[in-house]
Amino acid sequence: MSTPSYYRSLKNSLSDCLSKKEEMEKALTMRDDTIKELKEQNLRFSADLDNFQKRIQEESQRMMKYSSERIIKELLPVLDSLENAQDAGSSAVRKQLMDILQKEGLREIDDTGKAFDPSRHEAIGAEDGGEVNTIKKVVRKGYALEDRVIRPEMVILNKGD
């Protein structure tokens, strides 16, 4: 028959097994927590990478959009000179040059009669007549490249009646 030492041995073995089971459950819980944390971290890194790639793409598009700005700014005085020449040959050359620059995204600002906007206009004087702070006369044309003003329109404003 069974002896008390046998039962004690079984009881100790059972106790050891339960203890090891608890240790294994704790280890599994810790592993599951670690996996969950790593998955969350991976999601954050993926989102950061996506955002970084979008920023790089937007910056690249912006750089391409405005890459010709420096050379266009240097050509604006040439456009002014051709416009002031007032002969048929100069007008034809100015038109050709303007057509090329328009393909690059350049457009004239033409706000005669509109309200003064300091981000688009440079006021150099005011004359009597018209609605207050509206543009009476353009002294020098202004230009925008896409949506960015690269040279404000130089204008004379109405003082009012």
SVG drawing of the C-alpha trace seen along z (x, -y; Angstrom):
<svg xmlns="http://www.w3.org/2000/svg" viewBox="-16 -114 34 116">
<polyline fill="none" stroke="black" stroke-width="0.4" points="0.0,0.0 0.8,-3.6 2.9,-5.2 2.6,-8.7 5.9,-9.6 4.5,-8.6 1.6,-11.0 3.9,-13.6 6.1,-13.1 3.0,-13.3 1.8,-16.4 5.2,-18.0 5.3,-17.1 1.9,-18.5 2.9,-21.7 6.0,-22.0 3.9,-21.5 1.4,-24.2 4.3,-26.5 5.9,-25.9 2.5,-26.3 2.1,-29.7 5.6,-30.7 4.8,-29.6 1.6,-31.6 3.4,-34.7 6.0,-34.2 3.3,-33.8 1.5,-36.9 4.8,-38.9 5.5,-37.5 2.0,-38.5 2.4,-42.0 5.8,-42.3 4.3,-41.2 1.4,-43.7 3.9,-46.5 6.1,-45.6 3.0,-45.5 2.0,-49.0 5.5,-50.3 5.6,-48.8 2.3,-50.6 3.8,-53.9 7.0,-53.4 4.9,-52.5 2.8,-55.7 6.0,-57.7 7.5,-56.3 4.4,-57.0 4.3,-60.6 8.0,-61.0 7.5,-59.6 4.5,-62.0 6.5,-65.0 9.4,-64.1 7.1,-63.7 5.3,-67.0 8.7,-68.8 9.9,-67.3 6.8,-68.4 7.1,-71.9 10.7,-72.1 9.8,-71.1 6.9,-73.5 9.1,-76.5 12.4,-75.3 12.3,-78.0 11.6,-80.9 15.2,-82.2 15.7,-82.4 12.2,-83.8 12.9,-86.6 16.0,-87.5 14.1,-87.6 11.4,-90.0 13.4,-93.1 13.9,-91.9 10.1,-91.6 9.8,-95.1 12.3,-96.4 10.6,-94.7 7.3,-96.1 8.7,-99.6 10.3,-99.3 6.9,-99.6 7.9,-98.4 6.6,-95.4 9.8,-93.3 10.0,-93.9 6.3,-93.0 6.8,-89.8 9.9,-88.8 8.1,-89.7 5.1,-87.6 7.3,-84.6 9.2,-85.0 6.0,-85.4 4.5,-82.3 7.6,-80.3 7.4,-81.6 3.6,-81.0 4.3,-77.3 6.6,-77.3 3.6,-78.6 4.2,-82.4 1.2,-84.7 0.7,-88.4 -1.1,-90.0 -3.7,-92.4 -5.7,-93.9 -6.6,-97.3 -9.7,-98.5 -9.5,-95.9 -8.8,-96.4 -5.2,-96.9 -3.6,-93.7 -0.1,-94.2 0.8,-90.6 0.2,-91.2 0.8,-95.0 3.3,-97.6 1.8,-101.1 4.0,-103.9 1.4,-106.7 -2.2,-107.8 -4.3,-110.1 -7.7,-111.7 -10.8,-109.9 -12.4,-106.4 -13.1,-104.2 -10.5,-104.5 -7.7,-101.9 -8.5,-100.5 -5.9,-100.3 -6.1,-103.3 -3.1,-102.7 -0.4,-100.0 3.1,-101.4 4.9,-98.1 3.4,-94.7 3.5,-92.1 3.9,-88.4 3.1,-85.2 4.6,-81.8 1.7,-79.3 0.2,-80.6 3.3,-82.5 3.8,-86.2 7.4,-86.6 7.1,-90.3 4.3,-92.5 2.5,-94.8 3.6,-98.4 0.5,-100.6 -1.0,-104.0 -4.1,-103.9 -7.3,-105.9 -7.6,-108.3 -11.3,-108.7 -13.4,-111.7"/>
</svg>
